[in-house]
Amino acid sequence: MISSPMARVLRVCALLGLALATGWSTAASAAGPMATGGPTSQPIGHYDFCKTSPAECSIHPGNLAPATMT
C-alpha cells in the first residue's frame, strides 16, 4: 500500500467526503415532506406581466369549474 504523505492526505479527504455525504443523506431522509396547501400570493412574474399587458389579464372565463380529466 502506498504510504506517501500525499496518499494519506487523499485517503483522509476521501473519508471526510464520504462521512459528510452520508450525514447529509440521512438528514435529508429524516425530514418529512414539504407542507402544501393554503392560500398563496400571486407570482411576481404574473404580476409584472399583467402590469405590461393588462388586456391579457382582463379575460374572465364564464366557467371557473375545474376541467374534467378523461
C-alpha positions in Angstrom: 0.0 0.0 0.0 1.3 3.5 -0.8 2.2 5.4 2.3 3.4 8.7 0.9 2.1 11.8 2.7 0.1 12.7 -0.4 -1.7 9.3 -0.4 -2.5 9.8 3.3 -4.0 13.2 2.6 -6.0 11.8 -0.2 -7.4 8.9 2.0 -8.3 11.4 4.7 -10.1 13.7 2.2 -11.9 10.7 0.8 -13.0 9.6 4.3 -14.2 13.1 5.2 -16.1 13.4 1.9 -17.8 10.1 2.5 -18.7 11.0 6.1 -20.2 14.3 5.0 -22.2 12.8 2.2 -23.6 10.1 4.4 -24.5 12.6 7.1 -26.3 14.9 4.6 -28.3 12.0 3.1 -29.5 10.7 6.5 -30.6 14.2 7.5 -32.5 14.7 4.2 -34.3 11.3 4.5 -35.3 12.0 8.1 -37.1 15.2 7.1 -40.8 15.0 6.4 -42.5 16.0 3.2 -42.9 19.7 2.4 -46.2 21.1 3.7 -48.5 22.2 0.9 -52.0 23.8 0.7 -53.5 27.0 1.9 -53.6 30.4 0.3 -50.6 31.7 -1.7 -49.7 35.1 -3.1 -49.6 36.0 -6.8 -46.3 35.1 -8.5 -44.2 38.2 -9.2 -43.9 37.2 -12.9 -47.6 37.1 -13.3 -48.0 40.5 -11.6 -45.3 42.1 -13.9 -46.9 40.5 -17.0 -50.4 41.9 -16.1 -48.8 45.4 -15.5 -47.3 45.4 -19.0 -50.2 43.6 -20.8 -53.5 44.4 -19.0 -55.6 43.2 -21.9 -54.3 39.7 -21.4 -55.2 39.7 -17.8 -58.7 41.2 -18.1 -60.2 38.0 -19.6 -62.6 36.3 -17.2 -64.0 32.9 -18.2 -67.6 32.1 -17.5 -67.0 28.6 -16.2 -64.5 28.5 -13.3 -65.1 24.8 -12.5 -62.0 22.5 -12.7 -61.5 20.9 -16.1 -62.7 17.3 -16.3 -59.9 14.8 -17.0 -60.5 11.9 -19.4 
